C-alpha cells in the first residue's frame, strides 16, 4: 500500500505532528508514505521515519497555488499512490482538482481529515468531500454532520489523535538535572500551587480567565501560580499585553510566569500541579491535555469539545461548566488538598489504535474502489 499525504508545510504544529506520527506508524507496518508539502523543520523527522518528502508549494492561499494542480496530477501518475490523504484545505483543493485530471481507473481513493473546526463555508467544505472523512473526535463528527449535510454519515470515521505511551506514562519524571534548571530559571514557583496553561497565546485559549481565577484562589489562601507555556505568534503581541494588564488590574501579576515556547513540555506538565484547559470555544481534540492525562497528571478543563470527551473517559471530576470561573476555582481548591489521578489511557487514544484504525480505513476503501 502507498499513501500520499498533502499538507501546507512541515513546520511545527498539530497537523504536522499527526502526519509525522502516521508516517512513523505506517512505515513501521510496511506502508509506503509520500509527504507533499512546502517543507519545514520536520522534513528530516519524516524522512527518518522512512517516508519520502516532495517539496511543492501547495498550501498558500493564493490563486497562483492552482498552478500546482497540473504538477500534482503528473506526480500522482508517477507515484501511483493507493490513497491520497488530505490534511488541510488549500492542499485539499489542489488534490481534488488533480485527481479529476486522471482517468478514473488511475485515481487513488481520497481521504480527508478534519483536524480542526474550520469556518463553515464552501471553501472549508472541500474537506467533507473525500471518499472517507476522518473526524478526530465525536464532536468533530457532529460538526461535519451539522454543517455539511450532503456528506453521508457512513463516510465519516472517528479516529482520535493519540498519545505515545512509550513517552507519556504515569511513572515518568523529569531527571534531576532538568529539575534543577527549572528551579533555577523560575525560582518564583517554589512552594506554589502551579497551574499550567499550555498553548499558543491567543484569545481562544482563555488566558483572560486566569486573573479572576487566581484572585479567587488567593482569596481562599491558596498560593496559586499560573505557568503560561506557549509562543506568541506575530500579530498576537497586543493580546499578550492585554492579559498582562488584566493580571495587573487584578493584583495577581506576580503570580503568573510566562515561559514562551518550550520543547520540553512533557517535563513542564509533570513539574506543574494541574494542567488547565480554558478554551472559550471547543477544541477538536486537545492533544496536550491527553498527554498530561497519560502522564498521570490532573487536568481541569471546560466540558466542551475533544477535551470534554477525554475528561469524560479519563477524569470526569475534571470537567467544569464552560466559562464558569467560580466552578473552576472550587474544583482547584478541592484539588489543592488532594488531586485525583486520571484513569490509565486506553483505546482509542493509544498510538497503536490510531495507526491500526487508519490502516483498516485505507484497506476498506481500496477494496471497495
Secondary structure, 3 states (H helix, E strand, C coil): CEEEEECCCCCCCHHHHHHHHHHHHHHHCCCEEEEEECCCCCHHHHHHCCCEEEECCCCCCCHHHHHHHHHHHHHHHHHCCCEEEECCHHHHHHHHHHHHCCCHHHCCEEEEEECCCCCCCHHHHHHHCCCEEEECCHHHHHHHHHHCCCCCHHHEEECCCCECCCCCCCCCCCCHHHHHHHHHHCHHHCCCEEEEEECCCCHHHCHHHHHHHHHHHHHCCCCEEEEEECCCCCCCHHHHHHHHHHHHHCCCHHHEEEEECCCCHHHHHHHCCEEEECCCCCCCCCHHHHHHHHCCCCEEEECCHHHHHHHHHHCHHHEECCCCHHHHHHHHHHHHHCCCCCCCCCCCCEHHHHHHHHHHHHHHHHHHC
